[in-house]
Amino acid sequence: MLVRRIRDSEMAMLSRSVQTWYRHYKAKPDERASEMLCSAVIDLFNKGHHTQEELTSILITRYPGPTAILTNAPTSSAIQ
């Protein structure tokens, strides 16, 4: 897969998607969780998901709360 450089405006949108995940679960930012969420959102973006709404929805579905992140256990819908 050819991956192009992510523009600053796109990176800001990816960041907002992760921030929205935190707000949705009323969770405090955590370094480990942020690393996993950022990695996941970049991967999703590179696979063709290019709207904040779509990215946020997928993150919320795959990582249903901070416990799922910290135990490194995405839901079965994450395995496709």
NORZI-V686400 format. One record per residue. N is the residue number from 1. PHI is phi as a letter, one per 20 degrees, with the letter a starting at -180 (* if undefined). PSI is psi in whole degrees, -180 to 180 (999 if undefined). D_CENTER is the distance of its C-alpha to the mean C-alpha in Angstrom with 2 decimals. Layout:
n = (N/N)
phi = (PHI/PHI)
psi = (PSI/PSI)
d_center = (D_CENTER/D_CENTER)
This chain:
n = (1/2/3/4/5/6/7/8/9/10/11/12/13/14/15/16/17/18/19/20/21/22/23/24/25/26/27/28/29/30/31/32/33/34/35/36/37/38/39/40/41/42/43/44/45/46/47/48/49/50/51/52/53/54/55/56/57/58/59/60/61/62/63/64/65/66/67/68/69/70/71/72/73/74/75/76/77/78/79/80)
phi = (*/e/d/e/f/e/f/g/f/f/f/f/f/f/f/f/f/f/f/f/g/f/f/g/e/l/d/f/g/c/f/f/f/f/f/f/f/f/f/f/f/f/f/f/g/f/e/o/e/d/d/f/f/f/f/f/g/f/g/f/f/f/c/f/o/g/f/f/f/f/e/l/c/f/f/f/f/f/e/c)
psi = (131/123/126/164/138/128/158/-41/-35/-39/-38/-40/-40/-42/-42/-35/-44/-43/-39/-37/-47/-45/-41/-43/5/45/148/140/140/137/-47/-45/-42/-41/-45/-45/-42/-43/-44/-43/-35/-43/-44/-43/-46/-20/3/3/107/12/150/-41/-46/-46/-46/-44/-44/-43/-45/-38/-44/-32/82/67/164/-34/-39/-36/-50/-24/2/43/78/158/168/-23/-17/-18/103/999)
d_center = (19.86/20.52/17.65/18.58/17.89/15.13/17.09/16.87/16.35/13.38/11.89/12.68/10.93/7.58/8.52/9.60/6.52/5.27/9.03/9.43/7.51/10.04/12.77/12.42/13.08/15.43/14.16/15.26/13.04/13.48/13.58/12.69/9.73/8.51/9.38/7.56/4.07/5.42/7.00/4.80/3.64/7.33/8.55/7.70/9.30/12.08/12.69/13.56/10.99/12.08/11.97/9.97/11.16/10.19/6.52/6.53/8.91/7.35/4.59/7.92/9.96/8.72/8.39/11.34/11.86/12.24/14.77/12.63/10.54/13.87/15.73/13.30/13.93/11.41/13.54/15.88/14.09/11.56/14.78/15.98)
